[in-house]
Amino acid sequence: MSTRIQANLPQMSSVMVKIAELLLEHPTLPLELSITELADKAGTSAATVTRFCRLIGFTGYVQFRVGVASDIGRGDAHESWRADIGRAFAPEDTPNEVLGTLLNAHIRSLETTARQMDLDVVVEIARAIATAPHVDIYGIGGSAGMAQEMQARLYRIGINAHCWSEVHGGLTSAAILGENSVAIGISNTGRTEETIQMLSQAKSSGAFTISLSNSPTTPLADVADVNVITAAPEHFLQPDDLSAKHSQLFVLDMLYLLVAQQDSIDTAAKLAASAMAVSEHRRPARRGLDATQSKGRNR
């Protein structure tokens, strides 16, 4: 990797040279730091780190980290663990230690998300969703599950909501949105290109646009009319942090409840109707048998 970096030094800007010098001196840093942490250590921005990665032949930071890991040798199990699992856990941790670290990380991410939540903005979003003729929700990869969950919940209470995890369908829907429509883009990093494209198209069509990401300065946030920020420890699980998804679900759950409050009587009626519609597909609880089994186990 050092050879590749040195070969491209003449083409680098002064800020990229800072990154190059840092990595030449500490070649394993990408295995230990997130893109934001590396940018801070080099005195530059995450966007500059991404451009640096592309200049030396990688499509992005994740691919660059894989290249670094390959260079130092995947035979080094310790470095591989740090790169793939993160620094919060160690292979020798006991199950109790893993449980405690995991629980604390998830609690911290939820508490941080709650503290930085702007309730006035969230209420504004909920009111817009409740009265919108059409709601689009965009999410790619892991964020697609978040989009599908929110769409299903909103649809049950009468909101004309649709989720899109495929960019062609999402762009088509975004292109026909109109005034008073709502579009939500979900991306933990705020840098998922397809989600940015779909939300940009929705905004061009006149929709009220919302971003859900981990920073107010991401490209996705730049596109949106309003931003809701979620938190997750950057040094935790790499690269797909479940605590980030729980923060997203927490915000989406809050939004859903505030939307439901806008017309609580109508919400209750629709939930009752949907529950009745699927009731025949649910097996009744076997209370008597469960009680008998419980008594038998207690003898």
KALINCOR-V659996 format. One record per residue. RES is the residue in three letters. PHI is phi in whole degrees, 0 to 359 (NA if undefined). OMEGA is omega as a letter, one per 30 degrees, with the letter a starting at -180 (NA if undefined). BURIAL is 1 if it has 9 or more other C-alpha atoms within 8 Angstrom, else 0. Layout:
# KALINCOR-V659996
RES:PHI:OMEGA:BURIAL  RES:PHI:OMEGA:BURIAL
This chain:
# KALINCOR-V659996
MET:NA:a:0  SER:298:l:0  THR:297:l:0  ARG:295:l:0  ILE:296:a:1  GLN:297:a:0  ALA:295:a:0  ASN:261:a:1  LEU:305:a:1  PRO:298:a:0  GLN:267:a:0  MET:273:l:1  SER:287:a:0  SER:299:l:0  VAL:287:l:1  MET:291:l:1  VAL:300:l:1  LYS:301:l:1  ILE:295:a:1  ALA:300:a:1  GLU:297:l:0  LEU:297:a:1  LEU:285:l:1  LEU:293:l:1  GLU:277:a:0  HIS:229:a:0  PRO:294:a:1  THR:266:a:1  LEU:304:a:1  PRO:301:l:1  LEU:282:a:1  GLU:251:a:1  LEU:241:l:1  SER:288:l:1  ILE:299:l:1  THR:291:l:1  GLU:295:l:0  LEU:295:l:1  ALA:299:l:1  ASP:298:a:1  LYS:293:l:0  ALA:271:a:1  GLY:72:a:0  THR:222:a:1  SER:246:l:1  ALA:297:l:1  ALA:297:l:0  THR:293:l:1  VAL:299:l:1  THR:298:l:1  ARG:296:l:1  PHE:300:l:1  CYS:301:a:1  ARG:292:a:1  LEU:298:a:0  ILE:267:l:1  GLY:107:l:0  PHE:245:a:1  THR:282:a:0  GLY:185:a:1  TYR:292:a:1  VAL:300:l:0  GLN:294:l:1  PHE:297:l:1  ARG:299:l:1  VAL:298:l:0  GLY:297:l:1  VAL:297:l:1  ALA:300:l:1  SER:295:a:0  ASP:296:a:0  ILE:278:l:0  GLY:99:l:0  ARG:291:l:1  GLY:291:l:0  ASP:278:a:0  ALA:298:a:0  HIS:295:a:0  GLU:294:l:1  SER:298:l:1  TRP:300:a:1  ARG:299:a:1  ALA:287:a:1  ASP:266:a:1  ILE:259:l:1  GLY:115:a:1  ARG:270:a:1  ALA:285:a:0  PHE:238:l:1  ALA:234:a:0  PRO:302:a:0  GLU:269:l:0  ASP:301:l:1  THR:285:l:0  PRO:305:l:0  ASN:296:l:0  GLU:292:l:0  VAL:298:l:1  LEU:299:a:0  GLY:296:l:0  THR:296:a:1  LEU:298:a:0  LEU:298:a:0  ASN:298:a:0  ALA:295:a:1  HIS:292:l:1  ILE:297:l:0  ARG:298:a:1  SER:293:l:1  LEU:290:a:1  GLU:295:l:0  THR:295:l:1  THR:299:a:1  ALA:295:a:0  ARG:295:a:0  GLN:267:l:0  MET:288:l:1  ASP:270:a:0  LEU:296:l:0  ASP:298:l:0  VAL:292:a:1  VAL:296:l:1  VAL:296:l:1  GLU:300:l:0  ILE:295:a:1  ALA:299:l:1  ARG:295:l:1  ALA:295:l:1  ILE:295:a:1  ALA:297:a:1  THR:251:a:0  ALA:284:l:1  PRO:287:a:0  HIS:203:l:1  VAL:237:l:1  ASP:255:l:1  ILE:231:a:1  TYR:249:l:1  GLY:198:a:1  ILE:243:l:1  GLY:64:a:0  GLY:298:a:1  SER:287:l:1  ALA:297:l:1  GLY:297:l:1  MET:295:a:1  ALA:297:a:1  GLN:294:l:1  GLU:297:a:0  MET:294:l:1  GLN:300:a:1  ALA:296:a:1  ARG:290:l:1  LEU:295:a:1  TYR:297:a:1  ARG:295:a:1  ILE:255:l:1  GLY:92:l:0  ILE:271:a:1  ASN:284:a:1  ALA:252:a:1  HIS:222:l:1  CYS:244:a:1  TRP:226:l:1  SER:243:l:1  GLU:239:a:0  VAL:294:a:1  HIS:294:l:0  GLY:295:l:0  GLY:296:l:1  LEU:294:l:1  THR:297:l:0  SER:295:a:1  ALA:299:a:1  ALA:290:a:1  ILE:254:l:0  LEU:290:l:1  GLY:230:l:0  GLU:301:a:0  ASN:77:l:1  SER:286:a:1  VAL:234:l:1  ALA:230:a:1  ILE:239:l:1  GLY:252:a:1  ILE:247:l:1  SER:201:a:1  ASN:303:a:1  THR:282:a:1  GLY:74:a:1  ARG:236:l:1  THR:286:a:1  GLU:301:a:0  GLU:296:l:0  THR:295:l:1  ILE:299:a:1  GLN:297:a:1  MET:294:a:1  LEU:292:l:1  SER:297:l:1  GLN:295:l:1  ALA:298:l:1  LYS:295:l:1  SER:297:a:0  SER:277:l:1  GLY:101:a:1  ALA:284:l:1  PHE:280:a:1  THR:251:a:1  ILE:228:l:1  SER:250:l:1  LEU:236:a:1  SER:210:a:1  ASN:267:a:1  SER:203:l:1  PRO:280:a:1  THR:247:l:0  THR:279:l:1  PRO:302:l:1  LEU:294:l:1  ALA:296:l:1  ASP:297:a:0  VAL:285:a:1  ALA:283:l:1  ASP:286:l:0  VAL:223:a:1  ASN:234:l:1  VAL:240:a:1  ILE:256:l:1  THR:249:a:1  ALA:235:l:1  ALA:204:l:1  PRO:301:a:1  GLU:293:a:0  HIS:268:a:1  PHE:277:a:1  LEU:296:a:1  GLN:238:f:1  PRO:264:a:0  ASP:247:a:0  ASP:279:a:1  LEU:292:l:0  SER:295:l:1  ALA:294:l:1  LYS:293:l:1  HIS:294:l:1  SER:295:l:1  GLN:298:l:1  LEU:298:l:1  PHE:300:l:1  VAL:293:a:1  LEU:295:l:1  ASP:296:l:1  MET:299:l:0  LEU:298:a:1  TYR:302:a:1  LEU:296:l:0  LEU:290:l:1  VAL:296:a:1  ALA:300:a:1  GLN:290:a:0  GLN:300:l:0  ASP:215:a:0  SER:296:a:0  ILE:294:l:0  ASP:294:l:0  THR:301:a:1  ALA:298:a:1  ALA:296:a:0  LYS:290:l:1  LEU:295:l:1  ALA:295:a:0  ALA:295:a:0  SER:291:l:1  ALA:296:l:0  MET:295:a:0  ALA:296:a:0  VAL:257:a:0  SER:299:a:0  GLU:290:a:0  HIS:263:l:0  ARG:246:l:0  ARG:284:l:0  PRO:293:l:0  ALA:292:a:0  ARG:266:a:0  ARG:298:a:0  GLY:298:a:0  LEU:294:l:0  ASP:300:a:0  ALA:295:l:0  THR:297:l:0  GLN:297:a:0  SER:297:l:0  LYS:296:a:0  GLY:297:a:0  ARG:291:a:0  ASN:276:a:0  ARG:285:NA:0
